[in-house]
Amino acid sequence: MKKTAILFFIASVFILQTANAQTTTLLSEGFEEGGTFPSTWQGGGAFTSAGSAYWMETKTDSIVNSNVSVYAGNYMAALWDQGFITITTNLITPPVNLTAYTSAQLKFHYIVCTYFGPVYYDSLYVNYYIGKHGTPHSLPISGYTQVTSNTPPPAWDSATITLPVGSDSVYVEFVGVYNQDNGIFLDNITITGVPRPTAVNNVNERNAFIAYPNPTSGVFELTRVNNSCKLIRVYNLLGQQIRDVTCNDGQDHVQIDLSNYPTGLYVYKAFDEGDNVIYQDKIIIQK
């Protein structure tokens, strides 16, 4: 019986998530500014002439000899230096706010040409930072586009990478190491997120109990608590009840302290005097 109750609880949480799991696009860049990078991006440079040794926003075959066509639209980002010197330069997205999301993904299309052989291979590295001066965290990509000739043109690869949620300033950095080969190319970069789910029962936004801050380091408040609420219960994802807090008449907010509990996902439910659930949602503890 206990196992059945736990499985029912976990299934309820899954339904709560999937009922509201609509993906939101948080960043989309196709490099269609006509030759100049968007002002919100950092690093690299907006150069259009060959031999600049920086990221460039360029048209098909306008600066390179790799016979690379743009993935979509009329422009792409390219790193290529006609002077055949080894250079390293970066391209950094504007900050992305991921505090209100349960998951987030980076997707981009890329070509790293390896025409002349391993000693000359170019390289593409991808990092994320939490905060402008945070520690770089390396993200995996699937490898290089092996090019032994320019006919047919090299094909685009794509990578989809999970990003951390809970921060209001996540940056993604594309680092290109040009090592005398045939160039690095990027196109159609997107960051998407799945918003934190709200309750599936028929409670409109006016009556919703809003948890703030969420994520929290332990202590949070439920605001917009109405007079129907008599008790707040908090559960872990095993369905175990870990905390009860009484709602008093006329009280429009309730403070809950989960400081003694580990990082993770929890569910809070509001009950009326008949022990019926009138609202439920999730709270994230992040330390």
C-alpha positions, 0 to 999 in steps of 0.5 A: 500500500505504501509503495502504491501511494509513493508511485501515485505521488510521483505520477502526480508530480509527473502529470503536474510537470507535463501538463505545463511543459511548454518550451519557451525560446529565451535566446535566438540568434541566426546572425542575420544583422547584415555583417555586424554582430548584435550589440548584446553579444561580447568578444570576438569582433564584427569584421568582414574582411579576410585575415581579421582573425576574429569572428565575422558575420559573413555571407556564403563563401565571401571570406573563406575557401571551405565552400561552406554555405550558411545553415539558414538565412543569408549570414553565419558566424565564421572564424577564419584567418587568411594569414595562417596563424594560430589564434584563439577568440571567443563569442559570448551570448548576452545573459539568459535568466533561467530562474523560472525554469525547470530545464534549459537547453542550448542548441546550435549548428556548427562546422569545424573544417579539418582539411589539412590534417591533425596538426593543423586542426581547428577547434571549437569549445563551448563553455557556460558561466553563471554570472559575468565573472563566473567559472567557465564550465566546459560543455561537450560537442560531438566533434569535427566535420571531417573535410577531405575536399571541398566537393561536396560542401561540408555538412552542418552538425548540430549540438543540443546541450543541457544548461543549469537552471536557477540563475538569472545570468547564465552566459554561453561562450563559443571559443574558436581556436584557429590553427591554420586549417579551413575555419569554424562556422556557427549558425542558428543558436537558440536557448530554450527553457521549460517553465516551472509548472503551476498547479493543474487544478482549477485555481486561477492566477488571482488565487494562486499561492506564489512561492518566493524566492524560487529557487530558494536556499531554504526559507521562502514565503507563500504569498496570496494565501487566501482564507480557504487555506488551513494547512500547508504540507511539504513533501519530498519526491518520495512522497514523504511529508516533511513539514506542516505549517498552519494557515491562520485566518486573515493571513495573506502570506506564510513563511516556510523554512526548509533550511535543514533539507538538501538541495532538490525538488519539493512539492507544497500543497495547500489544504482547506478545512475539509483536508481537500487540496486547493493548490499545489506547486513545486519549490526548488532548494538550491544551495 
